[in-house]
Structure formats: structure tokens, C-alpha cells
Amino acid sequence: MSETPPYLIVGLGNPGREYAQTRHNIGFMLVDRLTVRLNARGMKVQSKAIVITAQYEGRKLILAKPQTYMNLSGQSVQGLVRFYKLPLEHVLIAHDDLDLPFCTIRIRPGGGAGGQKGVKSIIEQLGTPQIARLRLGIGRPPGRMDPAAYVLQEFSQQELLSVSETLDRAAEASLTWVIEGLNSAMNKFNGNAPAGTGN
């Protein structure tokens, strides 16, 4: 029996300290949360991404943070998929989503980019929109604020408490996806934000 291919969880964001706590980087934050939770070791740079491997219930996971800047994320993802010879059903992309209420998570089997430039790049590089997504809601900008400015704004201290709870749920959802599959993860985690995480 051949070994099961690894599972690749990619968090999208922008490299650099100045972006670390911004809304656009919630995908990176999820990879960091999984790294701690899984006690992952052995960070390296591969395919223009920071990559760390972990084990979970007998499965090998590759956690990746592309370092290309958001709009070129597909270069990293395609490189990793090729290197590890991954079936696309073993790839999950975690990213911020303006169209979801703050601190809501949604798992979906694929679809369009919805204006998310990192997702758009991944779809273009892999040649298919059928890549599982873990969408992390950041809500719409207030008033007439430009969405491009909003996504690069840092979370407030108050928001970070809710974000931390959301990342715990998203980490759980990611691991459910690995072990039980997409449908199970969707059934368990696609819902509204828990009470008390108002925007």
C-alpha cells in the first residue's frame, strides 16, 4: 500500500513585520496557530514559502505561508503541489474574506476568487477553481473606507480576542478536514460566529 500523500494547508498573507497583525494576514495567523497546536518543527523556505511539517493522527501535514506577497501566492502553491505530488483534494487555502461577517468561518469546496487576489493567483496557477477554501471573515470596511486600506489595517486589541477564538475554531476545522474530509468539516464548522464575537 502506498503512503498517503501529505495534506497542504496554506495560509495567505503578506510577509514582513508591518503586516503581521493586519486583517489580510489572518491566513498566516492560522498557520502560526496550527504550528503551535501541532508542536511543528523544522521550518524551511521552499517554493517561495515558509514551510513547516507536522504530524496529526498519522497524517503528514505541510503548513505553508507564501512569501511572494498576496497577489503572487499561486507561485508558491503550485510549486509545493508539484514538489510533493499532491492531489488537489489534499490542498486547503485559508484566507481573509471581506464578504463574511467578522470572525465567521466558512469552508467550501472551491469557487471564484471573490476579489481575493491571493486566491485568484492560486486559481490561475493551478488551472482550476476547485480548491478547498477556509474563508475567515473580516467583515466589510466601515463607512466609505477603501477595502484595500481596510484589509491592511491592524486588528484592534479588542478584536484580537475574538480573532484568537476564531483561529482556534479554524484550526479545529482544518484538522477535521484532514481526518474526516471536506463535507464533515463543512457540516461541523460552517455557521455563524459564536455569540459574543460581535464586530
Buried (B, 14 or more C-beta within 10 A) or exposed (E): EEEEBBBBBBBBBBBEEEBBBBBBBBBBBBBBBBBEBBEBEEEEEBBBBBBBBBEBEEBBBBBBBBBBBBEBBBBBBBBBBEEBEBEBBBBBBBBBBBBBBBBBBBBEEBEEBBEBBBBBBBBBBBEEBEBBBBBBBBBBBEEEEEEEEBBBBBBEEEBBBBBEBBBEBBBBBBBBBBEEEBEBBBEBBBEEBEEEBEE
